[in-house]
Amino acid sequence: MDADIIVIGASPAGLMAARNACEKGADVLLLERKEEIGTLPHPANSFFKGMLDRCGEKADSSYIVHYLKGMKIVSPEGREVIIETPGYSIDKTKFDRFYTEKVIKTGVNLRTGVEVNDIRKEGGEFAVWTSSGIFRSKLVIISDGINSKMASLLGLKTMKHPEDIAWGIELDIRAAGLGKPEMFEYYVGNHAPGWKTTYAPRGGDNAAIGAYVRRCGKDVTPYLNAWIERFKKLKGLEEIEVVRKLSGGDPIVTIPGEYIMDGVMAAGGAAGQSGIGYAMRAGQICGDVAADAVRKGDISKNALSEYRKTWEKEFKVEHYLGRIGLETLRKMTDREIDEMVRVFEKEDLSFIHGSACEQAMHVFTFMLKKKPSAMLKYRAFLRNK
Ligand SMILES: Cc1cc2nc3c(=O)[nH]c(=O)nc-3n(C[C@H](O)[C@H](O)[C@H](O)COP(=O)(O)OP(=O)(O)OC[C@H]3O[C@@H](n4cnc5c(N)ncnc54)[C@H](O)[C@@H]3O)c2cc1C
């Protein structure tokens, strides 16, 4: 036996799972196919403090490139909803390395440049077949991201509504002063079917712009090109210098499905849990449950379902509300989105706080008081589109 627990993928979910399991006394081997952590980085470039708080983590200045005061949501005709909530533009390479250092200090055995090709159950243990030989453990945590090969090899259908994965491209760009503003900007409407285009200031002359769409295929280029032209007009720019282009899939509107079996759990994108913060929290829960299971000598699906119970208690309502919200948005016309945004425009929205469920309640109550007829716009959800 090489370890009690093998974690596959040094992702936000995998790093947290490995750290928590190790802190609880398990012997952990973390396998990552990249030779060097953080290169080539994942396209994620920002997150908001609220989510990090829920993971019990503090943002660290070593990976923050710019502090954000909040976000602006911009409707098709340019109406703005401003939500003040602190956030961070991050250097994802430095972020990954920050957590990797922490994980190694905890005592996790990290092996980079090791690609996992197969997982087989042999007697009472798992044989993990890799580019560097076979490693054996009592339990396996899969955190190899959204295109998880390992989950599908084991026959786990970890994601409900996989057709709703949002495909996105992020461009790192440069132009004079472009990185200075302190609000992250989201642009919603049918120019980006099903999700958004974005502008993330990254300090000084640096920024990132992105386009994310659903149900329009994986090639987002036409939407990104249109966004670049619109963005240049909006910001009065003749030219922008493109520094880097990164792309991928984000399971923002999928719902976690079957992500646990005897001796195996999946976390993060591999389990349809989208976003750095959600992946980290899933990893933490997974690591805790895995260490307890190994210690008690019961790695059955039933014992590991403690992970599902805790995850659902914390996030199930949020996931479903998020899906309903983004599906409604996908089905709305630009005009309907503008009318909806009008209800919130120029209002003080500092009352929106708490969990996503509480936030949704605040929004509904506000709309009911302010303009009950606007609630009818939610009928769009029922459209067959
Ligand atoms: C374009 C884009 C932009 C995004 N922007 C943001 C953002 O700004 N903020 C945010 O919160 N979220 C963002 N997301 C979502 C977020 O990045 C993901 O939800 C998050 O990275 C999930 O991480 P993860 O733990 O599931 O795995 P990943 O970050 O995908 O990592 C998977 C890891 O597993 C390793 N791996 C894969 N296969 C194997 C194998 N066979 N053997 C060994 N190792 C393997 C990979 O090398 C990788 O290191 C974005 C997503 C996309 C696509």
The ligand as an SDF file (V2000), in Angstrom:
LIG
                    3D

 53 58  0  0  0  0  0  0  0  0999 V2000
  -12.6890   29.9310  -18.8630 C   0  0  0  0  0  0  0  0  0  0  0  0
  -12.9980   29.6890  -17.4040 C   0  0  0  0  0  0  0  0  0  0  0  0
  -12.8470   30.7160  -16.4820 C   0  0  0  0  0  0  0  0  0  0  0  0
  -13.1630   30.5060  -15.1430 C   0  0  0  0  0  0  0  0  0  0  0  0
  -13.0290   31.5480  -14.2760 N   0  0  0  0  0  0  0  0  0  0  0  0
  -13.2920   31.3520  -12.9730 C   0  0  0  0  0  0  0  0  0  0  0  0
  -13.0690   32.4050  -12.0450 C   0  0  0  0  0  0  0  0  0  0  0  0
  -12.6120   33.4960  -12.4130 O   0  0  0  0  0  0  0  0  0  0  0  0
  -13.3450   32.1800  -10.7350 N   0  0  0  0  0  0  0  0  0  0  0  0
  -13.8280   30.9700  -10.2950 C   0  0  0  0  0  0  0  0  0  0  0  0
  -14.0760   30.8180   -9.1000 O   0  0  0  0  0  0  0  0  0  0  0  0
  -14.0290   29.9480  -11.1470 N   0  0  0  0  0  0  0  0  0  0  0  0
  -13.7580   30.1030  -12.4750 C   0  0  0  0  0  0  0  0  0  0  0  0
  -13.9150   29.0700  -13.3480 N   0  0  0  0  0  0  0  0  0  0  0  0
  -14.3110   27.7660  -12.8110 C   0  0  0  0  0  0  0  0  0  0  0  0
  -13.1430   27.1820  -12.0080 C   0  0  0  0  0  0  0  0  0  0  0  0
  -11.9390   27.4450  -12.6190 O   0  0  0  0  0  0  0  0  0  0  0  0
  -13.2660   25.7180  -11.7870 C   0  0  0  0  0  0  0  0  0  0  0  0
  -14.5420   25.4850  -11.2490 O   0  0  0  0  0  0  0  0  0  0  0  0
  -12.1980   25.2500  -10.8080 C   0  0  0  0  0  0  0  0  0  0  0  0
  -10.9190   25.3310  -11.4020 O   0  0  0  0  0  0  0  0  0  0  0  0
  -12.4820   23.8450  -10.4620 C   0  0  0  0  0  0  0  0  0  0  0  0
  -11.3320   23.2810  -10.1330 O   0  0  0  0  0  0  0  0  0  0  0  0
  -11.2140   21.7530  -10.0020 P   0  0  0  0  0  0  0  0  0  0  0  0
  -10.7520   21.5570   -8.6110 O   0  0  0  0  0  0  0  0  0  0  0  0
  -12.3950   20.9780  -10.3140 O   0  0  0  0  0  0  0  0  0  0  0  0
  -10.1580   21.2910  -11.1370 O   0  0  0  0  0  0  0  0  0  0  0  0
   -9.2120   21.9730  -12.1750 P   0  0  0  0  0  0  0  0  0  0  0  0
   -8.8540   23.3430  -11.7650 O   0  0  0  0  0  0  0  0  0  0  0  0
   -9.7730   21.7370  -13.5190 O   0  0  0  0  0  0  0  0  0  0  0  0
   -7.8960   21.0650  -12.0300 O   0  0  0  0  0  0  0  0  0  0  0  0
   -7.8240   19.7040  -12.4010 C   0  0  0  0  0  0  0  0  0  0  0  0
   -6.4110   19.2270  -12.1390 C   0  0  0  0  0  0  0  0  0  0  0  0
   -6.3380   17.8220  -12.3470 O   0  0  0  0  0  0  0  0  0  0  0  0
   -5.1770   17.5370  -13.1170 C   0  0  0  0  0  0  0  0  0  0  0  0
   -5.4600   16.2990  -13.8750 N   0  0  0  0  0  0  0  0  0  0  0  0
   -6.4170   16.1160  -14.8190 C   0  0  0  0  0  0  0  0  0  0  0  0
   -6.3940   14.8500  -15.2660 N   0  0  0  0  0  0  0  0  0  0  0  0
   -5.4080   14.2120  -14.5820 C   0  0  0  0  0  0  0  0  0  0  0  0
   -4.9010   12.8690  -14.6190 C   0  0  0  0  0  0  0  0  0  0  0  0
   -5.4310   11.9440  -15.4110 N   0  0  0  0  0  0  0  0  0  0  0  0
   -3.8890   12.5610  -13.7980 N   0  0  0  0  0  0  0  0  0  0  0  0
   -3.3440   13.4950  -12.9440 C   0  0  0  0  0  0  0  0  0  0  0  0
   -3.7830   14.7710  -12.8810 N   0  0  0  0  0  0  0  0  0  0  0  0
   -4.8080   15.1350  -13.6920 C   0  0  0  0  0  0  0  0  0  0  0  0
   -5.0340   18.7470  -14.0380 C   0  0  0  0  0  0  0  0  0  0  0  0
   -3.7290   18.8840  -14.5600 O   0  0  0  0  0  0  0  0  0  0  0  0
   -5.3930   19.8680  -13.0840 C   0  0  0  0  0  0  0  0  0  0  0  0
   -4.2910   20.3200  -12.3460 O   0  0  0  0  0  0  0  0  0  0  0  0
  -13.6200   29.2500  -14.7000 C   0  0  0  0  0  0  0  0  0  0  0  0
  -13.7490   28.1930  -15.6230 C   0  0  0  0  0  0  0  0  0  0  0  0
  -13.4270   28.4140  -16.9560 C   0  0  0  0  0  0  0  0  0  0  0  0
  -13.5310   27.2820  -17.9180 C   0  0  0  0  0  0  0  0  0  0  0  0
  1  2  1  0
  2  3  1  0
  2 52  2  0
  3  4  2  0
  4  5  1  0
  4 50  1  0
  5  6  2  0
  6  7  1  0
  6 13  1  0
  7  8  2  0
  7  9  1  0
  9 10  1  0
 10 11  2  0
 10 12  1  0
 12 13  2  0
 13 14  1  0
 14 15  1  0
 14 50  1  0
 15 16  1  0
 16 17  1  0
 16 18  1  0
 18 19  1  0
 18 20  1  0
 20 21  1  0
 20 22  1  0
 22 23  1  0
 23 24  1  0
 24 25  2  0
 24 26  1  0
 24 27  1  0
 27 28  1  0
 28 29  2  0
 28 30  1  0
 28 31  1  0
 31 32  1  0
 32 33  1  0
 33 34  1  0
 33 48  1  0
 34 35  1  0
 35 36  1  0
 35 46  1  0
 36 37  1  0
 36 45  1  0
 37 38  2  0
 38 39  1  0
 39 40  1  0
 39 45  2  0
 40 41  1  0
 40 42  2  0
 42 43  1  0
 43 44  2  0
 44 45  1  0
 46 47  1  0
 46 48  1  0
 48 49  1  0
 50 51  2  0
 51 52  1  0
 52 53  1  0
M  END
$$$$
